Amino acid sequence: MSPVTFAGAGVGLGLFLLARGLLARPAPLVVSLHRLERAGWSVADERDSAAATNRGVVASRIGRLLRGRLGQQVEKDLAVMEQPTEQFVVSKITTAIALCGIVIALGTALAVAGSPLPVGLLFVLVCAALGVGFFVPDITLRAQARARRAGFRHALSSYLDLVNVLLAGGAGIETSLEAAADAGDGWAFTQIRNALLRSRTMRQSPWVSFTELGETIDVGELAEIAASVRLAGEQGARIKASLSARASALRAHQMARIEAQAQAATERMGLPTVLMFVGFMVLLGYPAMQQIVRAL
């Protein structure tokens, strides 16, 4: 057997052992009973223990090792998607190893078929597969977080409209904020309700919690709205007028972004249309060209 076959077998065995180590194992009865007792454990300790049991010890250690080293933007995207750092790191490593295994399996199959790849080319392909597999989850996470932020901005404009309606009906500012948050469903309204609950618990202004929420999930519009409304309240201006202006500006920004995306999609459709037209012309002209070539 060739060295590539032995290398493929070794990599396959390593992948099997790594997958077995990362998979969740059933917790012993003693550990489960101790977790139910929760003697002297805080909420954070309980959450970390449950996460380690669900994701495995190896995954928890890797996540703690790389926590805070993934970049500020990645951390914000993880906060938006409510995805643990350990799970994201494991997905990066798993994707990289899976693509590397596919490349090695392809090289092994070609070697068995009698047309092996050069060792240098195989090494370059393995390194490329590792790099691509390691960064593919970042691209996917960024796209998902961007979509969720766009949904949050849509929900925020609706939330501000509800607040304006309640303020126009004579309700107070805090009552309007809480009633409008309770009127909606989804992730965005859940985050708004949590921010209002945090402000009540900590006895601070709701706009302070909204500013912190905007910084956490990287939605600058929420922080700007909170700052402008807080300034209006301090200067004695009408909060309703400020909220209405901010809601109108947010909707206008969303409409401009949607129109830009639609125009970009229209431009992207131009190339397939041209290629289809060229193919159609080639299909029509092929019989005539064939007749001309035969006549010559």
N, C-alpha and C positions, 0 to 999 in steps of 0.2 A: 504493500500500500504506500502511496505517496505521502510526503510530509504534509501536504495540504489537507489530506484526509484526516491525519492525526490531529492537525490543528483545528479542523472543523469539529471533530469529536470532542476535543478538549473544551472548545468554546461552548458547544452544546451542553456539556456537563456543567460548565460554570454557570450558564444561564439557568439551568434547572435548579442548581443549588441556590443561586441568587433569588430566583422566583419563590422557592420554598422558604427562604429566610424572610422575604418581604411580605408573604401572605399572612393574614391574621390566623392566629392559633387559638383554639378554645381555652379560655381562662380556667385555671383550677378552681375547685369548689372553695378552697380556703381563701383564695384571692377575691372571689366574688362575695363571700360572706364579709370579708374585711371591708370591701368597698361599700357594701350596704350599711355597715355600721357607721362608717365615716367618722370615726373617733379622732378628733383633733385635726381634721383635714379642712382646708379652705376650699372655696369654689374653684380657684385656679388649679389647686392640686388635683381636685377631682376631674377637672376638664383635661388636664395633662395626662392623668392616668388612663382615662377613657380613650383619649386619642392614641396613646401608646399601645393600648390593648387592641384597638381596631386596626391600626396601620402597621403594627409590628415594632419590635425593638430597634431593628436596623434602620427602618424608615424614620423613626422618631429621633434617633441619634444623628442621622444625616441632616434632618431638618433643623435640629438645634445647632449643628455645626455651621450650616450655611445661612442661618437666620440673620437678617440684617446685612448680608453681603450680596444680595441679588440685585440691588439697585433700588433707588427710591421710586421710580416709575413702576417697577414690577411689584413692589410692596403695595403701592396704591391700587394697582390692578387686582392684586389678591384680596385687598380689603373690599373692593367693589364686588368681586365675585364671591366673597365670603368663603374662600378656599384656603385651607391650612397650608402653611409653608412646607410642611413635611410631605403632604400629598403632591404639591407641585414639583418639589425636588425629585421625588420618586418617579413622577411621570417623565421628567426630563431624562433621568438616568435610564429608565426602562425603554423609552423611545430610542435613545442612542444605541443601547445594547441590541435592541430588536433590529434596527437597520444594519448594524454591524453584523449581526448573525445572518441576515438575509444576503449580504454581500459575500460573506464567507461560504454560505451554502451554495450560492451561485458559482463561486470559484471552485468549490469542491465538485459540483456537478460537471463543470466544464473539464476539470482534470480527469474525472472518471470517464468522460466521453472521449478523451484523447486529444483535446485541444485546450491545454491549461493556459491560464493567463500568466503573464510575466509576474515575478514576485514583486517588483517595484510598482507595477500598475495595481496589483492586488492590495499592496500596502497603502497606496494613495487612495484607492476606493474605500478601504476600511476607515482611514482617517477622515475622509469626506463624509462617510456615513455617520461616523461618530459626531462630527461637527453639526451636520444637518439635523440629526436626531436630537441633539442637545438644545438646539435653538428653535425647533419647530413648536414646542409647547409655549415658548414666549410669544411667538406670532399669533398662535391661537388664543392665548390669554388676552393679548392686546386687542384683538378683534372683538372678543366677547365683552371685554370691559368697555370698549368704545360703544358697542351697541347698548349695553346697560346704562351707560351715562346718557346716551341720547334718549332712552326711555325715561330716565329720571328727569331730564329737562322738559320733556312733554308733560309728565305728571306734575312738575313744579309749576308750569304755567296754569294748568287746571286748578291746582291747589290755591294759587294766588287769586284766581277768579272766584273760587268759593269763599275765600277770606273776604274779598271785596263785597260779595253779596251779603255776607253776614254782618259786615261792618255797616253796610247801607241799611240793614234792617234794625240797627240800634244795638247790636251786641258789642261787648267789650273786645279789646284786642286779644287777650288771652283766651277768652271763650271762643272767639272766632277762629283762632289758630287751632285749638283742640277739636272743635266741632268739624272744621274742614278736614282735618287729618283723619278723623274717625269716619268720614263719608266715603273715603276711597279705599281700594284694595291694591295689592301688589307690593313689590319690593320697595318702590319709592315711598309710598305712603307709610309703610312699616318703618322705614328709616326716619321719616319725619316724626312719626309718633314716638319712636325711641328717643329722638332728640328732645322732644317736648317733655317726655318723662324724665330724662336726665336733667333738664333745666329745673323742673319742679323738685326733684330730689336734692339737687345741689343748691337750690334757692338762688338761682341766677336768672338773668334775662333769657328768654327763648332765642333771641338773636345771637347770643354768645354760643349757644349750643348749635345753632344753624351754621355759624362761622366755622366751628370745629368740624361739623359734619362735612361742609364743603371742602375743607382742607384734607379731610381723611379720604374722601372718595374722589378728590380732584375734580370737583365741579365748581368752577370759579364763579358762575352766575349766582349760586346760592350764597356764597360769601359776599358778593357785591350787593345783593339784595338785603342781606342782614346788615351790612355796614350802612347802606343808605337809609334804611328804615330806622336803625338805631340813631343815626344822626338827625333824622327828621323828628324822632321822639325827643331827643335832647334839646333841639332848637325850638320845639313847640309847634312844628308844622303838622299838617294833616297827614297821618300815616296812610289813610285810604288813597289819597292822591299819589303818594309815593309808590304804594303797592300797585296801583293801576298802571302807572307809567312803566314800572319795571316789568309787569306782566306783558304789556304791549311790546316793549323792546325785546323781551325774550321770545315772544311769538314771531316777531319780525325776523329775528336772527335765525330761528328755526326754519321759517319759510325760505329764507335766503340759502340756508344750507341744503334744504331739500331740493330747491331748484338747481343748485350747483351740482348736486349728485345726479339729478336727472339729466342735466346737460352732459356731464361726464359719461354717463351710461349711453347716451345717444351717440357721442363721439366714438365710444368704444365699439358700437355696432357698425360704424362705417367700414372698418377694415374687413369684417366677415362679409359684408354686402359686396364690396369690391371683389374679393376673392371668389365669391359665388358667381358674380357676373363674368369674371375672367374664365372660370371653369365652364360656364355655359357657352361662352364664345368658342373655347377650345373644342367642346363637344360638338358644336355646330360645324366648325371648320375642319374637323378631322377627316370626314369622308371626302371632302373636296381635295384636301391635301393628299390623301391616299390615292385618289384617282390621278392627280397630277404626277405623283411620283411613279405610278405604274406606267403612265404614258411616256415618261422620259426613259 
